Amino acid sequence: MMSHSELELCSIKEMMKMFSLSRSTMYRLTHEKTFPKPIIIGPADSRNAVVRWRVSDLKEYLESRPREKTLDG
């Protein structure tokens, strides 16, 4: 069974704010398979489908990214 933190979901608006990226960039990165895949809630072929990302997937993605080198280290 998944833990509560594994079930937390994030909307595109929350992700745009978190990563400081535009909606189109977020979807482009997802399409290019550079970014975690979203979960589609509802009929995938419907314009009313809800798209969310697992917070645990986003945290894992961030941890996998290279860290910026600092001037003093």
PDB file of N, H, CA, C and O in Angstrom:
ATOM      1  N   MET A   1       0.833  -1.184   0.000  1.00  0.00           N
ATOM      2  CA  MET A   1       0.000   0.000   0.000  1.00  0.00           C
ATOM      3  C   MET A   1       0.881   1.251   0.000  1.00  0.00           C
ATOM      4  O   MET A   1       1.899   1.303   0.690  1.00  0.00           O
ATOM      5  N   MET A   2       0.479   2.256  -0.780  1.00  0.00           N
ATOM      6  H   MET A   2      -0.348   2.213  -1.340  1.00  0.00           H
ATOM      7  CA  MET A   2       1.243   3.493  -0.868  1.00  0.00           C
ATOM      8  C   MET A   2       1.035   4.350   0.369  1.00  0.00           C
ATOM      9  O   MET A   2      -0.043   4.360   0.965  1.00  0.00           O
ATOM     10  N   SER A   3       2.095   5.074   0.747  1.00  0.00           N
ATOM     11  H   SER A   3       2.971   5.066   0.263  1.00  0.00           H
ATOM     12  CA  SER A   3       1.971   5.993   1.875  1.00  0.00           C
ATOM     13  C   SER A   3       1.250   7.256   1.414  1.00  0.00           C
ATOM     14  O   SER A   3       1.085   7.495   0.218  1.00  0.00           O
ATOM     15  N   HIS A   4       0.830   8.047   2.375  1.00  0.00           N
ATOM     16  H   HIS A   4       0.963   7.853   3.347  1.00  0.00           H
ATOM     17  CA  HIS A   4       0.119   9.295   2.064  1.00  0.00           C
ATOM     18  C   HIS A   4       0.971  10.209   1.187  1.00  0.00           C
ATOM     19  O   HIS A   4       0.458  10.820   0.250  1.00  0.00           O
ATOM     20  N   SER A   5       2.280  10.308   1.483  1.00  0.00           N
ATOM     21  H   SER A   5       2.698   9.812   2.244  1.00  0.00           H
ATOM     22  CA  SER A   5       3.148  11.194   0.708  1.00  0.00           C
ATOM     23  C   SER A   5       3.300  10.724  -0.738  1.00  0.00           C
ATOM     24  O   SER A   5       3.523  11.542  -1.630  1.00  0.00           O
ATOM     25  N   GLU A   6       3.181   9.408  -0.983  1.00  0.00           N
ATOM     26  H   GLU A   6       3.000   8.743  -0.258  1.00  0.00           H
ATOM     27  CA  GLU A   6       3.271   8.887  -2.340  1.00  0.00           C
ATOM     28  C   GLU A   6       1.995   9.173  -3.133  1.00  0.00           C
ATOM     29  O   GLU A   6       1.994   9.097  -4.362  1.00  0.00           O
ATOM     30  N   LEU A   7       0.911   9.503  -2.430  1.00  0.00           N
ATOM     31  H   LEU A   7       0.912   9.565  -1.432  1.00  0.00           H
ATOM     32  CA  LEU A   7      -0.363   9.761  -3.083  1.00  0.00           C
ATOM     33  C   LEU A   7      -0.633  11.249  -3.304  1.00  0.00           C
ATOM     34  O   LEU A   7      -1.610  11.605  -3.963  1.00  0.00           O
ATOM     35  N   GLU A   8       0.214  12.118  -2.764  1.00  0.00           N
ATOM     36  H   GLU A   8       1.008  11.829  -2.229  1.00  0.00           H
ATOM     37  CA  GLU A   8       0.020  13.553  -2.949  1.00  0.00           C
ATOM     38  C   GLU A   8       0.196  13.902  -4.418  1.00  0.00           C
ATOM     39  O   GLU A   8       1.112  13.415  -5.080  1.00  0.00           O
ATOM     40  N   LEU A   9      -0.693  14.750  -4.916  1.00  0.00           N
ATOM     41  H   LEU A   9      -1.437  15.146  -4.378  1.00  0.00           H
ATOM     42  CA  LEU A   9      -0.663  15.133  -6.325  1.00  0.00           C
ATOM     43  C   LEU A   9      -0.489  16.634  -6.459  1.00  0.00           C
ATOM     44  O   LEU A   9      -0.854  17.397  -5.564  1.00  0.00           O
ATOM     45  N   CYS A  10       0.070  17.046  -7.578  1.00  0.00           N
ATOM     46  H   CYS A  10       0.367  16.427  -8.304  1.00  0.00           H
ATOM     47  CA  CYS A  10       0.388  18.446  -7.840  1.00  0.00           C
ATOM     48  C   CYS A  10      -0.212  18.840  -9.192  1.00  0.00           C
ATOM     49  O   CYS A  10      -0.101  18.093 -10.164  1.00  0.00           O
ATOM     50  N   SER A  11      -0.837  19.999  -9.251  1.00  0.00           N
ATOM     51  H   SER A  11      -0.926  20.606  -8.461  1.00  0.00           H
ATOM     52  CA  SER A  11      -1.422  20.485 -10.501  1.00  0.00           C
ATOM     53  C   SER A  11      -0.366  21.186 -11.355  1.00  0.00           C
ATOM     54  O   SER A  11       0.733  21.476 -10.884  1.00  0.00           O
ATOM     55  N   ILE A  12      -0.707  21.450 -12.599  1.00  0.00           N
ATOM     56  H   ILE A  12      -1.600  21.214 -12.982  1.00  0.00           H
ATOM     57  CA  ILE A  12       0.213  22.157 -13.497  1.00  0.00           C
ATOM     58  C   ILE A  12       0.496  23.563 -12.976  1.00  0.00           C
ATOM     59  O   ILE A  12       1.624  24.043 -13.089  1.00  0.00           O
ATOM     60  N   LYS A  13      -0.506  24.229 -12.409  1.00  0.00           N
ATOM     61  H   LYS A  13      -1.422  23.839 -12.318  1.00  0.00           H
ATOM     62  CA  LYS A  13      -0.282  25.572 -11.863  1.00  0.00           C
ATOM     63  C   LYS A  13       0.704  25.550 -10.704  1.00  0.00           C
ATOM     64  O   LYS A  13       1.560  26.428 -10.590  1.00  0.00           O
ATOM     65  N   GLU A  14       0.580  24.538  -9.843  1.00  0.00           N
ATOM     66  H   GLU A  14      -0.115  23.826  -9.935  1.00  0.00           H
ATOM     67  CA  GLU A  14       1.515  24.405  -8.723  1.00  0.00           C
ATOM     68  C   GLU A  14       2.923  24.112  -9.232  1.00  0.00           C
ATOM     69  O   GLU A  14       3.904  24.627  -8.696  1.00  0.00           O
ATOM     70  N   MET A  15       3.015  23.285 -10.263  1.00  0.00           N
ATOM     71  H   MET A  15       2.218  22.866 -10.698  1.00  0.00           H
ATOM     72  CA  MET A  15       4.326  22.961 -10.833  1.00  0.00           C
ATOM     73  C   MET A  15       4.954  24.165 -11.515  1.00  0.00           C
ATOM     74  O   MET A  15       6.162  24.375 -11.406  1.00  0.00           O
ATOM     75  N   MET A  16       4.158  24.952 -12.211  1.00  0.00           N
ATOM     76  H   MET A  16       3.176  24.781 -12.299  1.00  0.00           H
ATOM     77  CA  MET A  16       4.676  26.151 -12.871  1.00  0.00           C
ATOM     78  C   MET A  16       5.300  27.083 -11.836  1.00  0.00           C
ATOM     79  O   MET A  16       6.362  27.662 -12.069  1.00  0.00           O
ATOM     80  N   LYS A  17       4.646  27.218 -10.720  1.00  0.00           N
ATOM     81  H   LYS A  17       3.784  26.748 -10.531  1.00  0.00           H
ATOM     82  CA  LYS A  17       5.151  28.063  -9.647  1.00  0.00           C
ATOM     83  C   LYS A  17       6.412  27.443  -9.021  1.00  0.00           C
ATOM     84  O   LYS A  17       7.394  28.143  -8.773  1.00  0.00           O
ATOM     85  N   MET A  18       6.377  26.142  -8.772  1.00  0.00           N
ATOM     86  H   MET A  18       5.579  25.573  -8.973  1.00  0.00           H
ATOM     87  CA  MET A  18       7.486  25.432  -8.139  1.00  0.00           C
ATOM     88  C   MET A  18       8.765  25.503  -8.979  1.00  0.00           C
ATOM     89  O   MET A  18       9.851  25.721  -8.442  1.00  0.00           O
ATOM     90  N   PHE A  19       8.633  25.318 -10.299  1.00  0.00           N
ATOM     91  H   PHE A  19       7.751  25.141 -10.735  1.00  0.00           H
ATOM     92  CA  PHE A  19       9.794  25.245 -11.182  1.00  0.00           C
ATOM     93  C   PHE A  19      10.062  26.543 -11.943  1.00  0.00           C
ATOM     94  O   PHE A  19      11.062  26.646 -12.654  1.00  0.00           O
ATOM     95  N   SER A  20       9.188  27.522 -11.801  1.00  0.00           N
ATOM     96  H   SER A  20       8.376  27.438 -11.224  1.00  0.00           H
ATOM     97  CA  SER A  20       9.304  28.804 -12.524  1.00  0.00           C
ATOM     98  C   SER A  20       9.400  28.583 -14.032  1.00  0.00           C
ATOM     99  O   SER A  20      10.233  29.185 -14.709  1.00  0.00           O
ATOM    100  N   LEU A  21       8.533  27.710 -14.547  1.00  0.00           N
ATOM    101  H   LEU A  21       7.855  27.221 -13.998  1.00  0.00           H
ATOM    102  CA  LEU A  21       8.474  27.416 -15.971  1.00  0.00           C
ATOM    103  C   LEU A  21       7.051  27.631 -16.471  1.00  0.00           C
ATOM    104  O   LEU A  21       6.091  27.567 -15.703  1.00  0.00           O
ATOM    105  N   SER A  22       6.932  27.887 -17.762  1.00  0.00           N
ATOM    106  H   SER A  22       7.711  27.939 -18.387  1.00  0.00           H
ATOM    107  CA  SER A  22       5.609  28.079 -18.353  1.00  0.00           C
ATOM    108  C   SER A  22       4.898  26.750 -18.522  1.00  0.00           C
ATOM    109  O   SER A  22       5.516  25.686 -18.472  1.00  0.00           O
ATOM    110  N   ARG A  23       3.593  26.825 -18.721  1.00  0.00           N
ATOM    111  H   ARG A  23       3.091  27.689 -18.761  1.00  0.00           H
ATOM    112  CA  ARG A  23       2.767  25.636 -18.955  1.00  0.00           C
ATOM    113  C   ARG A  23       3.281  24.869 -20.171  1.00  0.00           C
ATOM    114  O   ARG A  23       3.422  23.647 -20.119  1.00  0.00           O
ATOM    115  N   SER A  24       3.561  25.575 -21.259  1.00  0.00           N
ATOM    116  H   SER A  24       3.447  26.568 -21.301  1.00  0.00           H
ATOM    117  CA  SER A  24       4.004  24.888 -22.479  1.00  0.00           C
ATOM    118  C   SER A  24       5.355  24.212 -22.278  1.00  0.00           C
ATOM    119  O   SER A  24       5.585  23.133 -22.824  1.00  0.00           O
ATOM    120  N   THR A  25       6.250  24.820 -21.509  1.00  0.00           N
ATOM    121  H   THR A  25       6.063  25.697 -21.066  1.00  0.00           H
ATOM    122  CA  THR A  25       7.546  24.198 -21.235  1.00  0.00           C
ATOM    123  C   THR A  25       7.375  22.945 -20.391  1.00  0.00           C
ATOM    124  O   THR A  25       8.043  21.940 -20.633  1.00  0.00           O
ATOM    125  N   MET A  26       6.490  22.992 -19.405  1.00  0.00           N
ATOM    126  H   MET A  26       5.947  23.809 -19.208  1.00  0.00           H
ATOM    127  CA  MET A  26       6.246  21.820 -18.559  1.00  0.00           C
ATOM    128  C   MET A  26       5.729  20.652 -19.407  1.00  0.00           C
ATOM    129  O   MET A  26       6.200  19.523 -19.266  1.00  0.00           O
ATOM    130  N   TYR A  27       4.769  20.924 -20.278  1.00  0.00           N
ATOM    131  H   TYR A  27       4.387  21.841 -20.392  1.00  0.00           H
ATOM    132  CA  TYR A  27       4.228  19.861 -21.124  1.00  0.00           C
ATOM    133  C   TYR A  27       5.249  19.382 -22.151  1.00  0.00           C
ATOM    134  O   TYR A  27       5.282  18.196 -22.479  1.00  0.00           O
ATOM    135  N   ARG A  28       6.085  20.289 -22.662  1.00  0.00           N
ATOM    136  H   ARG A  28       6.058  21.252 -22.396  1.00  0.00           H
ATOM    137  CA  ARG A  28       7.126  19.894 -23.621  1.00  0.00           C
ATOM    138  C   ARG A  28       8.117  18.954 -22.948  1.00  0.00           C
ATOM    139  O   ARG A  28       8.470  17.922 -23.518  1.00  0.00           O
ATOM    140  N   LEU A  29       8.571  19.294 -21.743  1.00  0.00           N
ATOM    141  H   LEU A  29       8.284  20.133 -21.280  1.00  0.00           H
ATOM    142  CA  LEU A  29       9.509  18.433 -21.011  1.00  0.00           C
ATOM    143  C   LEU A  29       8.896  17.072 -20.711  1.00  0.00           C
ATOM    144  O   LEU A  29       9.578  16.050 -20.776  1.00  0.00           O
ATOM    145  N   THR A  30       7.611  17.062 -20.384  1.00  0.00           N
ATOM    146  H   THR A  30       7.057  17.893 -20.331  1.00  0.00           H
ATOM    147  CA  THR A  30       6.915  15.802 -20.134  1.00  0.00           C
ATOM    148  C   THR A  30       6.844  14.977 -21.413  1.00  0.00           C
ATOM    149  O   THR A  30       7.085  13.770 -21.394  1.00  0.00           O
ATOM    150  N   HIS A  31       6.511  15.633 -22.528  1.00  0.00           N
ATOM    151  H   HIS A  31       6.315  16.614 -22.544  1.00  0.00           H
ATOM    152  CA  HIS A  31       6.409  14.936 -23.815  1.00  0.00           C
ATOM    153  C   HIS A  31       7.769  14.386 -24.256  1.00  0.00           C
ATOM    154  O   HIS A  31       7.846  13.305 -24.839  1.00  0.00           O
ATOM    155  N   GLU A  32       8.837  15.132 -23.976  1.00  0.00           N
ATOM    156  H   GLU A  32       8.775  16.011 -23.502  1.00  0.00           H
ATOM    157  CA  GLU A  32      10.191  14.697 -24.343  1.00  0.00           C
ATOM    158  C   GLU A  32      10.728  13.622 -23.398  1.00  0.00           C
ATOM    159  O   GLU A  32      11.843  13.132 -23.577  1.00  0.00           O
ATOM    160  N   LYS A  33       9.934  13.261 -22.398  1.00  0.00           N
ATOM    161  H   LYS A  33       9.029  13.659 -22.252  1.00  0.00           H
ATOM    162  CA  LYS A  33      10.308  12.254 -21.399  1.00  0.00           C
ATOM    163  C   LYS A  33      11.516  12.693 -20.577  1.00  0.00           C
ATOM    164  O   LYS A  33      12.268  11.862 -20.067  1.00  0.00           O
ATOM    165  N   THR A  34      11.693  14.014 -20.453  1.00  0.00           N
ATOM    166  H   THR A  34      11.082  14.689 -20.867  1.00  0.00           H
ATOM    167  CA  THR A  34      12.729  14.577 -19.604  1.00  0.00           C
ATOM    168  C   THR A  34      12.200  14.739 -18.190  1.00  0.00           C
ATOM    169  O   THR A  34      12.965  14.783 -17.226  1.00  0.00           O
ATOM    170  N   PHE A  35      10.901  14.827 -18.081  1.00  0.00           N
ATOM    171  H   PHE A  35      10.280  14.791 -18.864  1.00  0.00           H
ATOM    172  CA  PHE A  35      10.215  15.150 -16.840  1.00  0.00           C
ATOM    173  C   PHE A  35       9.281  14.003 -16.470  1.00  0.00           C
ATOM    174  O   PHE A  35       8.868  13.255 -17.357  1.00  0.00           O
ATOM    175  N   PRO A  36       8.933  13.836 -15.193  1.00  0.00           N
ATOM    176  CA  PRO A  36       8.023  12.745 -14.803  1.00  0.00           C
ATOM    177  C   PRO A  36       6.679  12.791 -15.547  1.00  0.00           C
ATOM    178  O   PRO A  36       6.155  13.865 -15.844  1.00  0.00           O
ATOM    179  N   LYS A  37       6.144  11.614 -15.837  1.00  0.00           N
ATOM    180  H   LYS A  37       6.571  10.742 -15.596  1.00  0.00           H
ATOM    181  CA  LYS A  37       4.847  11.512 -16.506  1.00  0.00           C
ATOM    182  C   LYS A  37       3.727  11.875 -15.537  1.00  0.00           C
ATOM    183  O   LYS A  37       3.794  11.551 -14.351  1.00  0.00           O
ATOM    184  N   PRO A  38       2.697  12.549 -16.046  1.00  0.00           N
ATOM    185  CA  PRO A  38       1.555  12.864 -15.184  1.00  0.00           C
ATOM    186  C   PRO A  38       0.599  11.678 -15.072  1.00  0.00           C
ATOM    187  O   PRO A  38       0.697  10.692 -15.802  1.00  0.00           O
ATOM    188  N   ILE A  39      -0.313  11.816 -14.145  1.00  0.00           N
ATOM    189  H   ILE A  39      -0.393  12.617 -13.551  1.00  0.00           H
ATOM    190  CA  ILE A  39      -1.418  10.876 -13.985  1.00  0.00           C
ATOM    191  C   ILE A  39      -2.639  11.558 -14.579  1.00  0.00           C
ATOM    192  O   ILE A  39      -2.907  12.720 -14.274  1.00  0.00           O
ATOM    193  N   ILE A  40      -3.377  10.860 -15.416  1.00  0.00           N
ATOM    194  H   ILE A  40      -3.160   9.916 -15.664  1.00  0.00           H
ATOM    195  CA  ILE A  40      -4.590  11.414 -16.014  1.00  0.00           C
ATOM    196  C   ILE A  40      -5.777  10.848 -15.251  1.00  0.00           C
ATOM    197  O   ILE A  40      -5.966   9.634 -15.181  1.00  0.00           O
ATOM    198  N   ILE A  41      -6.565  11.735 -14.685  1.00  0.00           N
ATOM    199  H   ILE A  41      -6.411  12.722 -14.742  1.00  0.00           H
ATOM    200  CA  ILE A  41      -7.743  11.336 -13.912  1.00  0.00           C
ATOM    201  C   ILE A  41      -8.963  11.617 -14.774  1.00  0.00           C
ATOM    202  O   ILE A  41      -9.212  12.759 -15.161  1.00  0.00           O
ATOM    203  N   GLY A  42      -9.711  10.588 -15.068  1.00  0.00           N
ATOM    204  H   GLY A  42      -9.509   9.660 -14.754  1.00  0.00           H
ATOM    205  CA  GLY A  42     -10.856  10.723 -15.963  1.00  0.00           C
ATOM    206  C   GLY A  42     -10.497  10.212 -17.339  1.00  0.00           C
ATOM    207  O   GLY A  42      -9.391   9.708 -17.538  1.00  0.00           O
ATOM    208  N   PRO A  43     -11.399  10.329 -18.289  1.00  0.00           N
ATOM    209  CA  PRO A  43     -11.148   9.825 -19.643  1.00  0.00           C
ATOM    210  C   PRO A  43      -9.993  10.574 -20.302  1.00  0.00           C
ATOM    211  O   PRO A  43     -10.023  11.799 -20.412  1.00  0.00           O
ATOM    212  N   ALA A  44      -8.978   9.835 -20.739  1.00  0.00           N
ATOM    213  H   ALA A  44      -8.953   8.839 -20.650  1.00  0.00           H
ATOM    214  CA  ALA A  44      -7.779  10.448 -21.326  1.00  0.00           C
ATOM    215  C   ALA A  44      -8.087  11.191 -22.618  1.00  0.00           C
ATOM    216  O   ALA A  44      -7.358  12.113 -22.982  1.00  0.00           O
ATOM    217  N   ASP A  45      -9.147  10.811 -23.315  1.00  0.00           N
ATOM    218  H   ASP A  45      -9.739  10.062 -23.020  1.00  0.00           H
ATOM    219  CA  ASP A  45      -9.470  11.466 -24.583  1.00  0.00           C
ATOM    220  C   ASP A  45     -10.433  12.642 -24.392  1.00  0.00           C
ATOM    221  O   ASP A  45     -10.891  13.241 -25.365  1.00  0.00           O
ATOM    222  N   SER A  46     -10.730  12.962 -23.156  1.00  0.00           N
ATOM    223  H   SER A  46     -10.358  12.476 -22.365  1.00  0.00           H
ATOM    224  CA  SER A  46     -11.685  14.025 -22.871  1.00  0.00           C
ATOM    225  C   SER A  46     -10.967  15.333 -22.594  1.00  0.00           C
ATOM    226  O   SER A  46      -9.883  15.341 -22.011  1.00  0.00           O
ATOM    227  N   ARG A  47     -11.566  16.434 -23.010  1.00  0.00           N
ATOM    228  H   ARG A  47     -12.446  16.427 -23.484  1.00  0.00           H
ATOM    229  CA  ARG A  47     -11.010  17.747 -22.697  1.00  0.00           C
ATOM    230  C   ARG A  47     -11.202  18.060 -21.222  1.00  0.00           C
ATOM    231  O   ARG A  47     -10.616  19.014 -20.709  1.00  0.00           O
ATOM    232  N   ASN A  48     -12.009  17.273 -20.541  1.00  0.00           N
ATOM    233  H   ASN A  48     -12.485  16.498 -20.958  1.00  0.00           H
ATOM    234  CA  ASN A  48     -12.281  17.485 -19.120  1.00  0.00           C
ATOM    235  C   ASN A  48     -11.393  16.647 -18.214  1.00  0.00           C
ATOM    236  O   ASN A  48     -11.569  16.665 -16.995  1.00  0.00           O
ATOM    237  N   ALA A  49     -10.450  15.916 -18.780  1.00  0.00           N
ATOM    238  H   ALA A  49     -10.307  15.901 -19.770  1.00  0.00           H
ATOM    239  CA  ALA A  49      -9.564  15.087 -17.965  1.00  0.00           C
ATOM    240  C   ALA A  49      -8.717  15.979 -17.062  1.00  0.00           C
ATOM    241  O   ALA A  49      -8.322  17.079 -17.447  1.00  0.00           O
ATOM    242  N   VAL A  50      -8.451  15.492 -15.876  1.00  0.00           N
ATOM    243  H   VAL A  50      -8.771  14.597 -15.564  1.00  0.00           H
ATOM    244  CA  VAL A  50      -7.630  16.212 -14.915  1.00  0.00           C
ATOM    245  C   VAL A  50      -6.228  15.605 -14.948  1.00  0.00           C
ATOM    246  O   VAL A  50      -6.072  14.387 -14.867  1.00  0.00           O
ATOM    247  N   VAL A  51      -5.209  16.459 -15.067  1.00  0.00           N
ATOM    248  H   VAL A  51      -5.336  17.448 -15.133  1.00  0.00           H
ATOM    249  CA  VAL A  51      -3.824  16.006 -15.138  1.00  0.00           C
ATOM    250  C   VAL A  51      -3.115  16.416 -13.851  1.00  0.00           C
ATOM    251  O   VAL A  51      -3.147  17.583 -13.460  1.00  0.00           O
ATOM    252  N   ARG A  52      -2.481  15.456 -13.203  1.00  0.00           N
ATOM    253  H   ARG A  52      -2.455  14.508 -13.521  1.00  0.00           H
ATOM    254  CA  ARG A  52      -1.746  15.720 -11.966  1.00  0.00           C
ATOM    255  C   ARG A  52      -0.435  14.938 -11.986  1.00  0.00           C
ATOM    256  O   ARG A  52      -0.311  13.920 -12.667  1.00  0.00           O
ATOM    257  N   TRP A  53       0.536  15.433 -11.226  1.00  0.00           N
ATOM    258  H   TRP A  53       0.436  16.260 -10.672  1.00  0.00           H
ATOM    259  CA  TRP A  53       1.814  14.759 -11.070  1.00  0.00           C
ATOM    260  C   TRP A  53       1.970  14.322  -9.627  1.00  0.00           C
ATOM    261  O   TRP A  53       1.543  15.024  -8.711  1.00  0.00           O
ATOM    262  N   ARG A  54       2.582  13.163  -9.420  1.00  0.00           N
ATOM    263  H   ARG A  54       2.930  12.592 -10.164  1.00  0.00           H
ATOM    264  CA  ARG A  54       2.863  12.691  -8.063  1.00  0.00           C
ATOM    265  C   ARG A  54       3.974  13.551  -7.468  1.00  0.00           C
ATOM    266  O   ARG A  54       5.020  13.739  -8.090  1.00  0.00           O
ATOM    267  N   VAL A  55       3.749  14.065  -6.281  1.00  0.00           N
ATOM    268  H   VAL A  55       2.899  13.912  -5.776  1.00  0.00           H
ATOM    269  CA  VAL A  55       4.759  14.867  -5.594  1.00  0.00           C
ATOM    270  C   VAL A  55       6.023  14.036  -5.377  1.00  0.00           C
ATOM    271  O   VAL A  55       7.131  14.561  -5.494  1.00  0.00           O
ATOM    272  N   SER A  56       5.875  12.754  -5.065  1.00  0.00           N
ATOM    273  H   SER A  56       4.975  12.327  -4.970  1.00  0.00           H
ATOM    274  CA  SER A  56       7.042  11.880  -4.857  1.00  0.00           C
ATOM    275  C   SER A  56       7.883  11.773  -6.138  1.00  0.00           C
ATOM    276  O   SER A  56       9.111  11.732  -6.060  1.00  0.00           O
ATOM    277  N   ASP A  57       7.241  11.728  -7.314  1.00  0.00           N
ATOM    278  H   ASP A  57       6.244  11.762  -7.377  1.00  0.00           H
ATOM    279  CA  ASP A  57       7.976  11.693  -8.592  1.00  0.00           C
ATOM    280  C   ASP A  57       8.732  12.991  -8.823  1.00  0.00           C
ATOM    281  O   ASP A  57       9.859  12.980  -9.319  1.00  0.00           O
ATOM    282  N   LEU A  58       8.108  14.116  -8.463  1.00  0.00           N
ATOM    283  H   LEU A  58       7.193  14.125  -8.060  1.00  0.00           H
ATOM    284  CA  LEU A  58       8.757  15.419  -8.635  1.00  0.00           C
ATOM    285  C   LEU A  58       9.960  15.558  -7.712  1.00  0.00           C
ATOM    286  O   LEU A  58      10.997  16.085  -8.115  1.00  0.00           O
ATOM    287  N   LYS A  59       9.824  15.087  -6.471  1.00  0.00           N
ATOM    288  H   LYS A  59       8.982  14.660  -6.143  1.00  0.00           H
ATOM    289  CA  LYS A  59      10.945  15.126  -5.527  1.00  0.00           C
ATOM    290  C   LYS A  59      12.094  14.268  -6.031  1.00  0.00           C
ATOM    291  O   LYS A  59      13.256  14.669  -5.962  1.00  0.00           O
ATOM    292  N   GLU A  60      11.763  13.083  -6.539  1.00  0.00           N
ATOM    293  H   GLU A  60      10.820  12.757  -6.595  1.00  0.00           H
ATOM    294  CA  GLU A  60      12.783  12.182  -7.083  1.00  0.00           C
ATOM    295  C   GLU A  60      13.488  12.825  -8.278  1.00  0.00           C
ATOM    296  O   GLU A  60      14.708  12.728  -8.414  1.00  0.00           O
ATOM    297  N   TYR A  61      12.720  13.475  -9.130  1.00  0.00           N
ATOM    298  H   TYR A  61      11.729  13.554  -9.020  1.00  0.00           H
ATOM    299  CA  TYR A  61      13.285  14.171 -10.294  1.00  0.00           C
ATOM    300  C   TYR A  61      14.257  15.258  -9.831  1.00  0.00           C
ATOM    301  O   TYR A  61      15.369  15.361 -10.348  1.00  0.00           O
ATOM    302  N   LEU A  62      13.837  16.065  -8.860  1.00  0.00           N
ATOM    303  H   LEU A  62      12.934  15.981  -8.439  1.00  0.00           H
ATOM    304  CA  LEU A  62      14.699  17.136  -8.372  1.00  0.00           C
ATOM    305  C   LEU A  62      15.988  16.598  -7.768  1.00  0.00           C
ATOM    306  O   LEU A  62      17.060  17.167  -7.974  1.00  0.00           O
ATOM    307  N   GLU A  63      15.886  15.506  -7.025  1.00  0.00           N
ATOM    308  H   GLU A  63      15.015  15.044  -6.858  1.00  0.00           H
ATOM    309  CA  GLU A  63      17.075  14.908  -6.418  1.00  0.00           C
ATOM    310  C   GLU A  63      18.042  14.367  -7.469  1.00  0.00           C
ATOM    311  O   GLU A  63      19.247  14.309  -7.226  1.00  0.00           O
ATOM    312  N   SER A  64      17.532  13.974  -8.623  1.00  0.00           N
ATOM    313  H   SER A  64      16.553  14.021  -8.820  1.00  0.00           H
ATOM    314  CA  SER A  64      18.379  13.400  -9.679  1.00  0.00           C
ATOM    315  C   SER A  64      19.096  14.463 -10.504  1.00  0.00           C
ATOM    316  O   SER A  64      20.022  14.151 -11.252  1.00  0.00           O
ATOM    317  N   ARG A  65      18.674  15.707 -10.369  1.00  0.00           N
ATOM    318  H   ARG A  65      17.922  15.961  -9.761  1.00  0.00           H
ATOM    319  CA  ARG A  65      19.259  16.793 -11.155  1.00  0.00           C
ATOM    320  C   ARG A  65      20.615  17.183 -10.600  1.00  0.00           C
ATOM    321  O   ARG A  65      20.810  17.152  -9.385  1.00  0.00           O
ATOM    322  N   PRO A  66      21.569  17.555 -11.467  1.00  0.00           N
ATOM    323  CA  PRO A  66      22.883  17.987 -10.975  1.00  0.00           C
ATOM    324  C   PRO A  66      22.758  19.290 -10.185  1.00  0.00           C
ATOM    325  O   PRO A  66      21.937  20.152 -10.499  1.00  0.00           O
ATOM    326  N   ARG A  67      23.561  19.405  -9.196  1.00  0.00           N
ATOM    327  H   ARG A  67      24.228  18.705  -8.941  1.00  0.00           H
ATOM    328  CA  ARG A  67      23.579  20.619  -8.373  1.00  0.00           C
ATOM    329  C   ARG A  67      24.467  21.666  -9.044  1.00  0.00           C
ATOM    330  O   ARG A  67      25.461  21.336  -9.690  1.00  0.00           O
ATOM    331  N   GLU A  68      24.091  22.929  -8.878  1.00  0.00           N
ATOM    332  H   GLU A  68      23.283  23.198  -8.353  1.00  0.00           H
ATOM    333  CA  GLU A  68      24.884  24.023  -9.433  1.00  0.00           C
ATOM    334  C   GLU A  68      26.161  24.174  -8.605  1.00  0.00           C
ATOM    335  O   GLU A  68      26.126  24.118  -7.375  1.00  0.00           O
ATOM    336  N   LYS A  69      27.266  24.361  -9.284  1.00  0.00           N
ATOM    337  H   LYS A  69      27.294  24.406 -10.282  1.00  0.00           H
ATOM    338  CA  LYS A  69      28.522  24.569  -8.571  1.00  0.00           C
ATOM    339  C   LYS A  69      28.549  25.986  -8.005  1.00  0.00           C
ATOM    340  O   LYS A  69      28.115  26.936  -8.655  1.00  0.00           O
ATOM    341  N   THR A  70      29.060  26.109  -6.801  1.00  0.00           N
ATOM    342  H   THR A  70      29.413  25.337  -6.273  1.00  0.00           H
ATOM    343  CA  THR A  70      29.161  27.425  -6.180  1.00  0.00           C
ATOM    344  C   THR A  70      30.541  28.021  -6.428  1.00  0.00           C
ATOM    345  O   THR A  70      31.489  27.305  -6.752  1.00  0.00           O
ATOM    346  N   LEU A  71      30.642  29.320  -6.274  1.00  0.00           N
ATOM    347  H   LEU A  71      29.873  29.902  -6.011  1.00  0.00           H
ATOM    348  CA  LEU A  71      31.914  29.989  -6.507  1.00  0.00           C
ATOM    349  C   LEU A  71      32.969  29.619  -5.467  1.00  0.00           C
ATOM    350  O   LEU A  71      34.163  29.634  -5.766  1.00  0.00           O
ATOM    351  N   ASP A  72      32.538  29.288  -4.251  1.00  0.00           N
ATOM    352  H   ASP A  72      31.568  29.276  -4.009  1.00  0.00           H
ATOM    353  CA  ASP A  72      33.479  28.986  -3.203  1.00  0.00           C
ATOM    354  C   ASP A  72      33.705  27.485  -2.997  1.00  0.00           C
ATOM    355  O   ASP A  72      34.311  27.091  -2.000  1.00  0.00           O
ATOM    356  N   GLY A  73      33.247  26.670  -3.886  1.00  0.00           N
ATOM    357  H   GLY A  73      32.755  26.990  -4.696  1.00  0.00           H
ATOM    358  CA  GLY A  73      33.427  25.230  -3.678  1.00  0.00           C
ATOM    359  C   GLY A  73      33.514  24.522  -4.911  1.00  0.00           C
ATOM    360  O   GLY A  73      33.666  23.301  -4.912  1.00  0.00           O
TER     361      GLY A  73
END
